[in-house]
């Protein structure tokens, strides 16, 4: 089934928004982790893993 050009543009728009919001989440979590690191606080392991996973995900998503 062939998609109309209009649906293709809408689909691309949603992919772009998903990428942009993902980068925003990475930035917000990274700021919190960086702030905790400079205050010599213990960093929650789940945040570090989540942030690392998001960075890799967004890098791979940008290739597609």
mmCIF file as Biopython writes it, N, C-alpha, C and O atoms, coordinates in Angstrom:
data_model
#
loop_
_atom_site.group_PDB
_atom_site.id
_atom_site.type_symbol
_atom_site.label_atom_id
_atom_site.label_alt_id
_atom_site.label_comp_id
_atom_site.label_asym_id
_atom_site.label_entity_id
_atom_site.label_seq_id
_atom_site.pdbx_PDB_ins_code
_atom_site.Cartn_x
_atom_site.Cartn_y
_atom_site.Cartn_z
_atom_site.occupancy
_atom_site.B_iso_or_equiv
_atom_site.auth_seq_id
_atom_site.auth_asym_id
_atom_site.pdbx_PDB_model_num
ATOM 1   N N  . UNK A ? 1  ? 0.842  -1.177 0.000  1.0 0.0 1  A 1 
ATOM 2   C CA . UNK A ? 1  ? 0.000  0.000  0.000  1.0 0.0 1  A 1 
ATOM 3   C C  . UNK A ? 1  ? 0.887  1.239  0.000  1.0 0.0 1  A 1 
ATOM 4   O O  . UNK A ? 1  ? 1.783  1.375  0.833  1.0 0.0 1  A 1 
ATOM 5   N N  . UNK A ? 2  ? 0.633  2.113  -0.917 1.0 0.0 2  A 1 
ATOM 6   C CA . UNK A ? 2  ? 1.403  3.345  -1.066 1.0 0.0 2  A 1 
ATOM 7   C C  . UNK A ? 2  ? 0.821  4.432  -0.161 1.0 0.0 2  A 1 
ATOM 8   O O  . UNK A ? 2  ? -0.382 4.693  -0.186 1.0 0.0 2  A 1 
ATOM 9   N N  . UNK A ? 3  ? 1.675  5.053  0.626  1.0 0.0 3  A 1 
ATOM 10  C CA . UNK A ? 3  ? 1.230  6.145  1.484  1.0 0.0 3  A 1 
ATOM 11  C C  . UNK A ? 3  ? 1.186  7.441  0.689  1.0 0.0 3  A 1 
ATOM 12  O O  . UNK A ? 3  ? 1.990  7.666  -0.216 1.0 0.0 3  A 1 
ATOM 13  N N  . UNK A ? 4  ? 0.251  8.269  1.041  1.0 0.0 4  A 1 
ATOM 14  C CA . UNK A ? 4  ? 0.185  9.564  0.374  1.0 0.0 4  A 1 
ATOM 15  C C  . UNK A ? 4  ? 1.354  10.432 0.852  1.0 0.0 4  A 1 
ATOM 16  O O  . UNK A ? 4  ? 1.860  10.235 1.957  1.0 0.0 4  A 1 
ATOM 17  N N  . UNK A ? 5  ? 1.779  11.381 0.032  1.0 0.0 5  A 1 
ATOM 18  C CA . UNK A ? 5  ? 2.886  12.261 0.443  1.0 0.0 5  A 1 
ATOM 19  C C  . UNK A ? 5  ? 2.575  13.020 1.732  1.0 0.0 5  A 1 
ATOM 20  O O  . UNK A ? 5  ? 3.475  13.315 2.519  1.0 0.0 5  A 1 
ATOM 21  N N  . UNK A ? 6  ? 1.322  13.327 1.937  1.0 0.0 6  A 1 
ATOM 22  C CA . UNK A ? 6  ? 0.925  14.049 3.148  1.0 0.0 6  A 1 
ATOM 23  C C  . UNK A ? 6  ? 1.220  13.217 4.395  1.0 0.0 6  A 1 
ATOM 24  O O  . UNK A ? 6  ? 1.748  13.740 5.377  1.0 0.0 6  A 1 
ATOM 25  N N  . UNK A ? 7  ? 0.879  11.913 4.362  1.0 0.0 7  A 1 
ATOM 26  C CA . UNK A ? 7  ? 1.147  11.048 5.505  1.0 0.0 7  A 1 
ATOM 27  C C  . UNK A ? 7  ? 2.642  10.869 5.720  1.0 0.0 7  A 1 
ATOM 28  O O  . UNK A ? 7  ? 3.099  10.757 6.857  1.0 0.0 7  A 1 
ATOM 29  N N  . UNK A ? 8  ? 3.392  10.841 4.651  1.0 0.0 8  A 1 
ATOM 30  C CA . UNK A ? 8  ? 4.835  10.711 4.770  1.0 0.0 8  A 1 
ATOM 31  C C  . UNK A ? 8  ? 5.430  11.920 5.489  1.0 0.0 8  A 1 
ATOM 32  O O  . UNK A ? 8  ? 6.315  11.768 6.331  1.0 0.0 8  A 1 
ATOM 33  N N  . UNK A ? 9  ? 4.953  13.105 5.163  1.0 0.0 9  A 1 
ATOM 34  C CA . UNK A ? 9  ? 5.446  14.314 5.841  1.0 0.0 9  A 1 
ATOM 35  C C  . UNK A ? 9  ? 5.053  14.323 7.312  1.0 0.0 9  A 1 
ATOM 36  O O  . UNK A ? 9  ? 5.835  14.728 8.172  1.0 0.0 9  A 1 
ATOM 37  N N  . UNK A ? 10 ? 3.839  13.876 7.591  1.0 0.0 10 A 1 
ATOM 38  C CA . UNK A ? 10 ? 3.391  13.824 8.990  1.0 0.0 10 A 1 
ATOM 39  C C  . UNK A ? 10 ? 4.231  12.816 9.770  1.0 0.0 10 A 1 
ATOM 40  O O  . UNK A ? 10 ? 4.613  13.060 10.914 1.0 0.0 10 A 1 
ATOM 41  N N  . UNK A ? 11 ? 4.509  11.683 9.133  1.0 0.0 11 A 1 
ATOM 42  C CA . UNK A ? 11 ? 5.340  10.669 9.780  1.0 0.0 11 A 1 
ATOM 43  C C  . UNK A ? 11 ? 6.740  11.215 10.057 1.0 0.0 11 A 1 
ATOM 44  O O  . UNK A ? 11 ? 7.285  10.996 11.139 1.0 0.0 11 A 1 
ATOM 45  N N  . UNK A ? 12 ? 7.320  11.917 9.101  1.0 0.0 12 A 1 
ATOM 46  C CA . UNK A ? 12 ? 8.646  12.512 9.296  1.0 0.0 12 A 1 
ATOM 47  C C  . UNK A ? 12 ? 8.617  13.567 10.391 1.0 0.0 12 A 1 
ATOM 48  O O  . UNK A ? 12 ? 9.566  13.682 11.167 1.0 0.0 12 A 1 
ATOM 49  N N  . UNK A ? 13 ? 7.545  14.332 10.461 1.0 0.0 13 A 1 
ATOM 50  C CA . UNK A ? 13 ? 7.406  15.336 11.510 1.0 0.0 13 A 1 
ATOM 51  C C  . UNK A ? 13 ? 7.387  14.678 12.885 1.0 0.0 13 A 1 
ATOM 52  O O  . UNK A ? 13 ? 8.036  15.161 13.813 1.0 0.0 13 A 1 
ATOM 53  N N  . UNK A ? 14 ? 6.649  13.583 13.023 1.0 0.0 14 A 1 
ATOM 54  C CA . UNK A ? 14 ? 6.592  12.887 14.306 1.0 0.0 14 A 1 
ATOM 55  C C  . UNK A ? 14 ? 7.948  12.284 14.677 1.0 0.0 14 A 1 
ATOM 56  O O  . UNK A ? 14 ? 8.322  12.290 15.850 1.0 0.0 14 A 1 
ATOM 57  N N  . UNK A ? 15 ? 8.677  11.772 13.708 1.0 0.0 15 A 1 
ATOM 58  C CA . UNK A ? 15 ? 10.014 11.244 13.990 1.0 0.0 15 A 1 
ATOM 59  C C  . UNK A ? 15 ? 10.947 12.370 14.442 1.0 0.0 15 A 1 
ATOM 60  O O  . UNK A ? 15 ? 11.743 12.185 15.362 1.0 0.0 15 A 1 
ATOM 61  N N  . UNK A ? 16 ? 10.851 13.509 13.809 1.0 0.0 16 A 1 
ATOM 62  C CA . UNK A ? 16 ? 11.670 14.659 14.197 1.0 0.0 16 A 1 
ATOM 63  C C  . UNK A ? 16 ? 11.328 15.115 15.617 1.0 0.0 16 A 1 
ATOM 64  O O  . UNK A ? 16 ? 12.222 15.388 16.418 1.0 0.0 16 A 1 
ATOM 65  N N  . UNK A ? 17 ? 10.033 15.196 15.924 1.0 0.0 17 A 1 
ATOM 66  C CA . UNK A ? 17 ? 9.618  15.608 17.274 1.0 0.0 17 A 1 
ATOM 67  C C  . UNK A ? 17 ? 10.079 14.599 18.321 1.0 0.0 17 A 1 
ATOM 68  O O  . UNK A ? 17 ? 10.518 14.983 19.405 1.0 0.0 17 A 1 
ATOM 69  N N  . UNK A ? 18 ? 9.980  13.319 18.001 1.0 0.0 18 A 1 
ATOM 70  C CA . UNK A ? 18 ? 10.435 12.291 18.931 1.0 0.0 18 A 1 
ATOM 71  C C  . UNK A ? 18 ? 11.931 12.441 19.191 1.0 0.0 18 A 1 
ATOM 72  O O  . UNK A ? 18 ? 12.379 12.327 20.332 1.0 0.0 18 A 1 
ATOM 73  N N  . UNK A ? 19 ? 12.694 12.692 18.151 1.0 0.0 19 A 1 
ATOM 74  C CA . UNK A ? 19 ? 14.132 12.889 18.296 1.0 0.0 19 A 1 
ATOM 75  C C  . UNK A ? 19 ? 14.429 14.124 19.140 1.0 0.0 19 A 1 
ATOM 76  O O  . UNK A ? 19 ? 15.287 14.086 20.022 1.0 0.0 19 A 1 
ATOM 77  N N  . UNK A ? 20 ? 13.720 15.217 18.869 1.0 0.0 20 A 1 
ATOM 78  C CA . UNK A ? 20 ? 13.950 16.463 19.607 1.0 0.0 20 A 1 
ATOM 79  C C  . UNK A ? 20 ? 13.603 16.302 21.088 1.0 0.0 20 A 1 
ATOM 80  O O  . UNK A ? 20 ? 14.360 16.744 21.952 1.0 0.0 20 A 1 
ATOM 81  N N  . UNK A ? 21 ? 12.475 15.677 21.381 1.0 0.0 21 A 1 
ATOM 82  C CA . UNK A ? 21 ? 12.091 15.472 22.777 1.0 0.0 21 A 1 
ATOM 83  C C  . UNK A ? 21 ? 13.064 14.518 23.476 1.0 0.0 21 A 1 
ATOM 84  O O  . UNK A ? 21 ? 13.370 14.692 24.656 1.0 0.0 21 A 1 
ATOM 85  N N  . UNK A ? 22 ? 13.545 13.521 22.748 1.0 0.0 22 A 1 
ATOM 86  C CA . UNK A ? 22 ? 14.537 12.606 23.324 1.0 0.0 22 A 1 
ATOM 87  C C  . UNK A ? 22 ? 15.816 13.326 23.699 1.0 0.0 22 A 1 
ATOM 88  O O  . UNK A ? 22 ? 16.387 13.081 24.762 1.0 0.0 22 A 1 
ATOM 89  N N  . UNK A ? 23 ? 16.267 14.220 22.823 1.0 0.0 23 A 1 
ATOM 90  C CA . UNK A ? 23 ? 17.465 15.008 23.136 1.0 0.0 23 A 1 
ATOM 91  C C  . UNK A ? 23 ? 17.224 15.919 24.335 1.0 0.0 23 A 1 
ATOM 92  O O  . UNK A ? 23 ? 18.130 16.138 25.139 1.0 0.0 23 A 1 
ATOM 93  N N  . UNK A ? 24 ? 16.019 16.446 24.459 1.0 0.0 24 A 1 
ATOM 94  C CA . UNK A ? 24 ? 15.696 17.297 25.613 1.0 0.0 24 A 1 
ATOM 95  C C  . UNK A ? 24 ? 15.776 16.492 26.907 1.0 0.0 24 A 1 
ATOM 96  O O  . UNK A ? 24 ? 16.289 16.984 27.912 1.0 0.0 24 A 1 
ATOM 97  N N  . UNK A ? 25 ? 15.274 15.266 26.889 1.0 0.0 25 A 1 
ATOM 98  C CA . UNK A ? 25 ? 15.333 14.407 28.077 1.0 0.0 25 A 1 
ATOM 99  C C  . UNK A ? 25 ? 16.784 14.080 28.417 1.0 0.0 25 A 1 
ATOM 100 O O  . UNK A ? 25 ? 17.168 14.107 29.586 1.0 0.0 25 A 1 
ATOM 101 N N  . UNK A ? 26 ? 17.587 13.772 27.408 1.0 0.0 26 A 1 
ATOM 102 C CA . UNK A ? 26 ? 19.008 13.502 27.641 1.0 0.0 26 A 1 
ATOM 103 C C  . UNK A ? 26 ? 19.669 14.714 28.290 1.0 0.0 26 A 1 
ATOM 104 O O  . UNK A ? 26 ? 20.439 14.573 29.239 1.0 0.0 26 A 1 
ATOM 105 N N  . UNK A ? 27 ? 19.368 15.897 27.779 1.0 0.0 27 A 1 
ATOM 106 C CA . UNK A ? 27 ? 19.955 17.114 28.342 1.0 0.0 27 A 1 
ATOM 107 C C  . UNK A ? 27 ? 19.555 17.351 29.781 1.0 0.0 27 A 1 
ATOM 108 O O  . UNK A ? 27 ? 20.383 17.731 30.608 1.0 0.0 27 A 1 
ATOM 109 N N  . UNK A ? 28 ? 18.276 17.127 30.083 1.0 0.0 28 A 1 
ATOM 110 C CA . UNK A ? 28 ? 17.807 17.345 31.453 1.0 0.0 28 A 1 
ATOM 111 C C  . UNK A ? 28 ? 18.435 16.356 32.434 1.0 0.0 28 A 1 
ATOM 112 O O  . UNK A ? 28 ? 18.892 16.746 33.508 1.0 0.0 28 A 1 
ATOM 113 N N  . UNK A ? 29 ? 18.456 15.083 32.062 1.0 0.0 29 A 1 
ATOM 114 C CA . UNK A ? 29 ? 19.071 14.096 32.945 1.0 0.0 29 A 1 
ATOM 115 C C  . UNK A ? 29 ? 20.569 14.348 33.087 1.0 0.0 29 A 1 
ATOM 116 O O  . UNK A ? 29 ? 21.123 14.197 34.175 1.0 0.0 29 A 1 
ATOM 117 N N  . UNK A ? 30 ? 21.219 14.728 32.002 1.0 0.0 30 A 1 
ATOM 118 C CA . UNK A ? 30 ? 22.664 14.978 32.066 1.0 0.0 30 A 1 
ATOM 119 C C  . UNK A ? 30 ? 22.983 16.145 32.990 1.0 0.0 30 A 1 
ATOM 120 O O  . UNK A ? 30 ? 23.976 16.107 33.716 1.0 0.0 30 A 1 
ATOM 121 N N  . UNK A ? 31 ? 22.149 17.181 32.970 1.0 0.0 31 A 1 
ATOM 122 C CA . UNK A ? 31 ? 22.366 18.314 33.875 1.0 0.0 31 A 1 
ATOM 123 C C  . UNK A ? 31 ? 22.280 17.877 35.326 1.0 0.0 31 A 1 
ATOM 124 O O  . UNK A ? 31 ? 23.108 18.268 36.149 1.0 0.0 31 A 1 
ATOM 125 N N  . UNK A ? 32 ? 21.274 17.063 35.641 1.0 0.0 32 A 1 
ATOM 126 C CA . UNK A ? 32 ? 21.123 16.581 37.016 1.0 0.0 32 A 1 
ATOM 127 C C  . UNK A ? 32 ? 22.303 15.709 37.427 1.0 0.0 32 A 1 
ATOM 128 O O  . UNK A ? 32 ? 22.805 15.822 38.545 1.0 0.0 32 A 1 
ATOM 129 N N  . UNK A ? 33 ? 22.740 14.847 36.531 1.0 0.0 33 A 1 
ATOM 130 C CA . UNK A ? 33 ? 23.878 13.984 36.847 1.0 0.0 33 A 1 
ATOM 131 C C  . UNK A ? 33 ? 25.153 14.806 37.026 1.0 0.0 33 A 1 
ATOM 132 O O  . UNK A ? 33 ? 25.943 14.540 37.932 1.0 0.0 33 A 1 
ATOM 133 N N  . UNK A ? 34 ? 25.349 15.790 36.175 1.0 0.0 34 A 1 
ATOM 134 C CA . UNK A ? 34 ? 26.538 16.640 36.271 1.0 0.0 34 A 1 
ATOM 135 C C  . UNK A ? 34 ? 26.524 17.456 37.562 1.0 0.0 34 A 1 
ATOM 136 O O  . UNK A ? 34 ? 27.557 17.620 38.211 1.0 0.0 34 A 1 
ATOM 137 N N  . UNK A ? 35 ? 25.353 17.964 37.926 1.0 0.0 35 A 1 
ATOM 138 C CA . UNK A ? 35 ? 25.234 18.738 39.166 1.0 0.0 35 A 1 
ATOM 139 C C  . UNK A ? 35 ? 25.551 17.860 40.382 1.0 0.0 35 A 1 
ATOM 140 O O  . UNK A ? 35 ? 26.268 18.283 41.289 1.0 0.0 35 A 1 
ATOM 141 N N  . UNK A ? 36 ? 25.017 16.644 40.393 1.0 0.0 36 A 1 
ATOM 142 C CA . UNK A ? 36 ? 25.290 15.723 41.497 1.0 0.0 36 A 1 
ATOM 143 C C  . UNK A ? 36 ? 26.754 15.338 41.572 1.0 0.0 36 A 1 
ATOM 144 O O  . UNK A ? 36 ? 27.306 15.166 42.659 1.0 0.0 36 A 1 
ATOM 145 N N  . UNK A ? 37 ? 27.382 15.203 40.411 1.0 0.0 37 A 1 
ATOM 146 C CA . UNK A ? 37 ? 28.801 14.854 40.372 1.0 0.0 37 A 1 
ATOM 147 C C  . UNK A ? 37 ? 29.653 15.972 40.972 1.0 0.0 37 A 1 
ATOM 148 O O  . UNK A ? 37 ? 30.593 15.701 41.719 1.0 0.0 37 A 1 
ATOM 149 N N  . UNK A ? 38 ? 29.330 17.220 40.651 1.0 0.0 38 A 1 
ATOM 150 C CA . UNK A ? 38 ? 30.103 18.352 41.168 1.0 0.0 38 A 1 
ATOM 151 C C  . UNK A ? 38 ? 29.853 18.592 42.656 1.0 0.0 38 A 1 
ATOM 152 O O  . UNK A ? 38 ? 30.689 19.187 43.336 1.0 0.0 38 A 1 
ATOM 153 N N  . UNK A ? 39 ? 28.719 18.137 43.160 1.0 0.0 39 A 1 
ATOM 154 C CA . UNK A ? 39 ? 28.420 18.276 44.587 1.0 0.0 39 A 1 
ATOM 155 C C  . UNK A ? 39 ? 28.884 17.056 45.378 1.0 0.0 39 A 1 
ATOM 156 O O  . UNK A ? 39 ? 28.589 16.935 46.567 1.0 0.0 39 A 1 
ATOM 157 N N  . UNK A ? 40 ? 29.611 16.156 44.720 1.0 0.0 40 A 1 
ATOM 158 C CA . UNK A ? 40 ? 30.137 14.932 45.342 1.0 0.0 40 A 1 
ATOM 159 C C  . UNK A ? 40 ? 29.052 14.068 45.964 1.0 0.0 40 A 1 
ATOM 160 O O  . UNK A ? 40 ? 29.249 13.474 47.024 1.0 0.0 40 A 1 
ATOM 161 N N  . UNK A ? 41 ? 27.919 14.005 45.307 1.0 0.0 41 A 1 
ATOM 162 C CA . UNK A ? 41 ? 26.836 13.131 45.746 1.0 0.0 41 A 1 
ATOM 163 C C  . UNK A ? 41 ? 26.918 11.817 44.989 1.0 0.0 41 A 1 
ATOM 164 O O  . UNK A ? 41 ? 27.480 11.743 43.897 1.0 0.0 41 A 1 
ATOM 165 N N  . UNK A ? 42 ? 26.343 10.777 45.591 1.0 0.0 42 A 1 
ATOM 166 C CA . UNK A ? 42 ? 26.265 9.497  44.886 1.0 0.0 42 A 1 
ATOM 167 C C  . UNK A ? 42 ? 25.259 9.625  43.753 1.0 0.0 42 A 1 
ATOM 168 O O  . UNK A ? 42 ? 24.153 10.130 43.941 1.0 0.0 42 A 1 
ATOM 169 N N  . UNK A ? 43 ? 25.656 9.164  42.581 1.0 0.0 43 A 1 
ATOM 170 C CA . UNK A ? 43 ? 24.766 9.232  41.428 1.0 0.0 43 A 1 
ATOM 171 C C  . UNK A ? 43 ? 23.903 7.975  41.385 1.0 0.0 43 A 1 
ATOM 172 O O  . UNK A ? 43 ? 24.414 6.864  41.526 1.0 0.0 43 A 1 
ATOM 173 N N  . UNK A ? 44 ? 22.606 8.146  41.191 1.0 0.0 44 A 1 
ATOM 174 C CA . UNK A ? 44 ? 21.744 6.964  41.074 1.0 0.0 44 A 1 
ATOM 175 C C  . UNK A ? 44 ? 22.120 6.160  39.825 1.0 0.0 44 A 1 
ATOM 176 O O  . UNK A ? 44 ? 22.141 6.691  38.714 1.0 0.0 44 A 1 
ATOM 177 N N  . UNK A ? 45 ? 22.411 4.889  40.025 1.0 0.0 45 A 1 
ATOM 178 C CA . UNK A ? 45 ? 22.859 4.041  38.917 1.0 0.0 45 A 1 
ATOM 179 C C  . UNK A ? 45 ? 21.818 3.971  37.814 1.0 0.0 45 A 1 
ATOM 180 O O  . UNK A ? 45 ? 22.167 3.927  36.635 1.0 0.0 45 A 1 
ATOM 181 N N  . UNK A ? 46 ? 20.538 3.961  38.185 1.0 0.0 46 A 1 
ATOM 182 C CA . UNK A ? 46 ? 19.509 3.853  37.149 1.0 0.0 46 A 1 
ATOM 183 C C  . UNK A ? 46 ? 19.488 5.103  36.264 1.0 0.0 46 A 1 
ATOM 184 O O  . UNK A ? 46 ? 19.156 5.007  35.083 1.0 0.0 46 A 1 
ATOM 185 N N  . UNK A ? 47 ? 19.833 6.263  36.807 1.0 0.0 47 A 1 
ATOM 186 C CA . UNK A ? 47 ? 19.887 7.477  35.983 1.0 0.0 47 A 1 
ATOM 187 C C  . UNK A ? 47 ? 21.058 7.429  35.021 1.0 0.0 47 A 1 
ATOM 188 O O  . UNK A ? 47 ? 20.936 7.821  33.860 1.0 0.0 47 A 1 
ATOM 189 N N  . UNK A ? 48 ? 22.195 6.945  35.507 1.0 0.0 48 A 1 
ATOM 190 C CA . UNK A ? 48 ? 23.381 6.864  34.652 1.0 0.0 48 A 1 
ATOM 191 C C  . UNK A ? 48 ? 23.129 5.895  33.503 1.0 0.0 48 A 1 
ATOM 192 O O  . UNK A ? 48 ? 23.451 6.194  32.353 1.0 0.0 48 A 1 
ATOM 193 N N  . UNK A ? 49 ? 22.560 4.745  33.808 1.0 0.0 49 A 1 
ATOM 194 C CA . UNK A ? 49 ? 22.264 3.753  32.780 1.0 0.0 49 A 1 
ATOM 195 C C  . UNK A ? 49 ? 21.219 4.290  31.806 1.0 0.0 49 A 1 
ATOM 196 O O  . UNK A ? 49 ? 21.358 4.139  30.592 1.0 0.0 49 A 1 
ATOM 197 N N  . UNK A ? 50 ? 20.182 4.912  32.336 1.0 0.0 50 A 1 
ATOM 198 C CA . UNK A ? 50 ? 19.117 5.463  31.491 1.0 0.0 50 A 1 
ATOM 199 C C  . UNK A ? 50 ? 19.665 6.538  30.561 1.0 0.0 50 A 1 
ATOM 200 O O  . UNK A ? 50 ? 19.341 6.555  29.373 1.0 0.0 50 A 1 
ATOM 201 N N  . UNK A ? 51 ? 20.484 7.427  31.086 1.0 0.0 51 A 1 
ATOM 202 C CA . UNK A ? 51 ? 21.048 8.501  30.278 1.0 0.0 51 A 1 
ATOM 203 C C  . UNK A ? 51 ? 21.972 7.944  29.198 1.0 0.0 51 A 1 
ATOM 204 O O  . UNK A ? 51 ? 21.934 8.392  28.052 1.0 0.0 51 A 1 
ATOM 205 N N  . UNK A ? 52 ? 22.791 6.980  29.561 1.0 0.0 52 A 1 
ATOM 206 C CA . UNK A ? 52 ? 23.680 6.360  28.580 1.0 0.0 52 A 1 
ATOM 207 C C  . UNK A ? 52 ? 22.893 5.663  27.482 1.0 0.0 52 A 1 
ATOM 208 O O  . UNK A ? 52 ? 23.237 5.751  26.304 1.0 0.0 52 A 1 
ATOM 209 N N  . UNK A ? 53 ? 21.841 4.974  27.876 1.0 0.0 53 A 1 
ATOM 210 C CA . UNK A ? 53 ? 21.002 4.276  26.904 1.0 0.0 53 A 1 
ATOM 211 C C  . UNK A ? 53 ? 20.327 5.268  25.962 1.0 0.0 53 A 1 
ATOM 212 O O  . UNK A ? 53 ? 20.248 5.022  24.759 1.0 0.0 53 A 1 
ATOM 213 N N  . UNK A ? 54 ? 19.846 6.375  26.494 1.0 0.0 54 A 1 
ATOM 214 C CA . UNK A ? 54 ? 19.204 7.380  25.655 1.0 0.0 54 A 1 
ATOM 215 C C  . UNK A ? 54 ? 20.179 8.004  24.661 1.0 0.0 54 A 1 
ATOM 216 O O  . UNK A ? 54 ? 19.821 8.250  23.509 1.0 0.0 54 A 1 
ATOM 217 N N  . UNK A ? 55 ? 21.398 8.258  25.097 1.0 0.0 55 A 1 
ATOM 218 C CA . UNK A ? 55 ? 22.389 8.847  24.194 1.0 0.0 55 A 1 
ATOM 219 C C  . UNK A ? 55 ? 22.651 7.900  23.021 1.0 0.0 55 A 1 
ATOM 220 O O  . UNK A ? 55 ? 22.667 8.326  21.867 1.0 0.0 55 A 1 
ATOM 221 N N  . UNK A ? 56 ? 22.853 6.627  23.318 1.0 0.0 56 A 1 
ATOM 222 C CA . UNK A ? 56 ? 23.101 5.654  22.259 1.0 0.0 56 A 1 
ATOM 223 C C  . UNK A ? 56 ? 21.881 5.531  21.348 1.0 0.0 56 A 1 
ATOM 224 O O  . UNK A ? 56 ? 22.023 5.472  20.126 1.0 0.0 56 A 1 
ATOM 225 N N  . UNK A ? 57 ? 20.693 5.494  21.930 1.0 0.0 57 A 1 
ATOM 226 C CA . UNK A ? 57 ? 19.461 5.389  21.148 1.0 0.0 57 A 1 
ATOM 227 C C  . UNK A ? 57 ? 19.295 6.552  20.195 1.0 0.0 57 A 1 
ATOM 228 O O  . UNK A ? 57 ? 18.945 6.356  19.031 1.0 0.0 57 A 1 
ATOM 229 N N  . UNK A ? 58 ? 19.543 7.765  20.675 1.0 0.0 58 A 1 
ATOM 230 C CA . UNK A ? 58 ? 19.365 8.946  19.835 1.0 0.0 58 A 1 
ATOM 231 C C  . UNK A ? 58 ? 20.444 9.022  18.757 1.0 0.0 58 A 1 
ATOM 232 O O  . UNK A ? 58 ? 20.188 9.507  17.655 1.0 0.0 58 A 1 
ATOM 233 N N  . UNK A ? 59 ? 21.650 8.545  19.072 1.0 0.0 59 A 1 
ATOM 234 C CA . UNK A ? 59 ? 22.689 8.512  18.046 1.0 0.0 59 A 1 
ATOM 235 C C  . UNK A ? 59 ? 22.301 7.542  16.924 1.0 0.0 59 A 1 
ATOM 236 O O  . UNK A ? 59 ? 22.468 7.852  15.745 1.0 0.0 59 A 1 
ATOM 237 N N  . UNK A ? 60 ? 21.788 6.378  17.294 1.0 0.0 60 A 1 
ATOM 238 C CA . UNK A ? 60 ? 21.376 5.403  16.290 1.0 0.0 60 A 1 
ATOM 239 C C  . UNK A ? 60 ? 20.153 5.881  15.521 1.0 0.0 60 A 1 
ATOM 240 O O  . UNK A ? 60 ? 20.019 5.618  14.326 1.0 0.0 60 A 1 
ATOM 241 N N  . UNK A ? 61 ? 19.270 6.577  16.207 1.0 0.0 61 A 1 
ATOM 242 C CA . UNK A ? 61 ? 18.076 7.102  15.558 1.0 0.0 61 A 1 
ATOM 243 C C  . UNK A ? 61 ? 18.424 8.167  14.529 1.0 0.0 61 A 1 
ATOM 244 O O  . UNK A ? 61 ? 17.747 8.290  13.508 1.0 0.0 61 A 1 
ATOM 245 N N  . UNK A ? 62 ? 19.464 8.927  14.787 1.0 0.0 62 A 1 
ATOM 246 C CA . UNK A ? 62 ? 19.845 9.981  13.843 1.0 0.0 62 A 1 
ATOM 247 C C  . UNK A ? 62 ? 20.423 9.410  12.558 1.0 0.0 62 A 1 
ATOM 248 O O  . UNK A ? 62 ? 20.421 10.079 11.524 1.0 0.0 62 A 1 
ATOM 249 N N  . UNK A ? 63 ? 20.917 8.180  12.614 1.0 0.0 63 A 1 
ATOM 250 C CA . UNK A ? 63 ? 21.453 7.531  11.414 1.0 0.0 63 A 1 
ATOM 251 C C  . UNK A ? 63 ? 20.323 7.154  10.467 1.0 0.0 63 A 1 
ATOM 252 O O  . UNK A ? 63 ? 20.466 7.251  9.248  1.0 0.0 63 A 1 
ATOM 253 N N  . UNK A ? 64 ? 19.209 6.726  11.029 1.0 0.0 64 A 1 
ATOM 254 C CA . UNK A ? 64 ? 18.083 6.257  10.218 1.0 0.0 64 A 1 
ATOM 255 C C  . UNK A ? 64 ? 17.432 7.320  9.440  1.0 0.0 64 A 1 
ATOM 256 O O  . UNK A ? 64 ? 16.472 7.056  8.716  1.0 0.0 64 A 1 
#
